[in-house]
Amino acid sequence: MENQKPRHIVKVCAAVIYSNGRILVTRRPPDKFMGNYWEFPGGKCEPGESPNECIIREIREELAIEVKPVAHLLTTKTHHPNYEIEMEFLLCRLIAGTPKPVQCSECRWVTLDQLDELKFPPADSELVKLITQNPSPLHSLTSA
């Protein structure tokens, strides 16, 4: 029996920013891995950083806006030969600013119905399926 080395786990957080019935999505630059795919904005957690701290920092860097994480929606795991990506999707409230595509090729507000028209990476596609089938967690933001 071979001893398998434990996989390196890369922790990533993504924001589901919901406002006025629309969700903010970003498009990956064409020269990056999965170029031109749409995604929920976010990025890798730095050592010792909580998911909430990560998402606040990443969204500030990528879109020049301020968000407040309000709920955990989903965690996905993607397995690769030498590592695993653990991605947490956090429902966020936009608290300041107008999104600008600082580190992405485009950002766009879309309705739930429009999400199915966009091409997402597999991890993001899981969340799209979840929130289009059951949008009630999103609607909790409007009553808060």
N, C-alpha and C positions, 0 to 999 in steps of 0.2 A: 504494500500500500504506500503510495507516494504521500509525502508531506506537502500539503498545499500551503503556499504562503497566503496569509490573509490579504484580501484585496484592499487596496487603498480606496477610501471612501471620500468622494468630493461632495461637499455639502453646498447646495445651491438654493437660493430663494427667488421666487418670482411673485410679482404683485398683480393682483386682479383689482385694478382701479376702476370702480364703478361709480358713475355720476350721471344723473339725469337720464337713466335708462340706457346708458351706453358704457362700453368697456374700452379702456385704452390698450391698444396692441401696438407692437413695434415690429419693424421689418429688419431682419439681419442684413448687414452689408453684403454685397454680392461676392466679395473676395474672402469671406469668412466661411468656416465650416457651416454647412446647411444654409449657404447664402441665399438670400431672397425669401427664406421661410419667414412667416409671421410668428411672433411669440409674445408671451406675457413678459414685460420687462423685469429685469433682475440680474442676478449674478452670483458669483462664488462668495461664500462666507470667508472672512478672514479668521485666522486662529483666535479663539476666545470670544468671537463675536456671536451674539444671539441672532436668531432669525429676524426678529424685529429690528435690531440695530443694522443688520445686513441690508434689509430691504429699504430702510430709510436712506442709508448711505448710497446704495446702488441707484435708486430712483433719482436722488439728487444729482449724482454724477451723469447718469444717462439721459435724463429728461429735464433737468433744471427745475424740478418741482418738489414740493414737500408733501409727503403722505403720512397718514397715521394707520398702522396695521390694526385691524379690529377683530379678525378671526382667522383661524387656520381652516383652509378648505380641503386640502388633499396633500398627501405625500406620495411621490412615485419613486421607484428605483429602476434605473437603467443599468444593465450589466454590460460591461466591455471586457475584453480579454485581460487587462491588467488593473482595472479599476471599476468602481461602481459610482454612479451619480445618484445621490439622494436629493430629490428636489421637493421643497416645500412651497406650496402655493398659499399665499396669504391675501385675504380680502382686505383692501385698503381704501381709505377715504382720502380724497384729494383735499388738502387743507390750504395750499398756497401755490400760486404760479400757473402759468400756461405751458403745457408740454412743448418742448423743442427737441428735435432729433439730434442731440449732442453726440451720442455714441451709437447711433443706429442710422439706417438710411432713410427711414420714414416712421412717423407715428401717426396713428389714426384712431378716432373714436368710432366704434361700431356697435350696432345692436346685437342682441343675442342671435337673431336670425342670420345676420351677416357673417357670424363666426364660421359657419359651415362652408362659406364661399372661399375662405382663405386656407392656404396650405401651412400647417403647423407641424413641428417636430413631434415624434410619438408621445413624449411626456406631456407636452402641452395639449395634444389631441385628447388625452385622457380627461383633462380638466374641461375642455370644450364639451365633451360628451356629458360629463357630470352636470355642468351648469345649464346646458341647454335642456336636459331632461328634468332638472329640478332647480329652477332659478331662485327658490325661496331664500337661500342664504344671501343673495345679492339684494333682494328687496328689503332685508332687515336693515340695510344702511339708510334707506329712505325714511324709515320710522324711528331711527335713532336720533 
